[in-house]
Amino acid sequence: MARDFEPVRVGNSQHYVVFGIGSVELNLLGGSTLVLHDVRHVPDLSRSLISMGQLDEVSILLGFSSGG
């Protein structure tokens, strides 16, 4: 049963129910790790999403290439 979390809205304006909030540890290239806090658990999403705006707020440098 979902608690009273603010729903997640994605790019096509659909809203999804949040079932929990926690932390996730990501293994990065080069062997370092990044811990993301306040991560929303949204089981109805078929893919994992990361907010570029929130990463920018904590000074995470983002880079993209044509390869993905």
Protein Blocks (a to p, Z undefined) as FASTA:
>chain_A
ZZdddddddfkopacddfbdcddddddehhiacddehiacdfkbcbdcddfklmmmnopa
cdddfkZZ
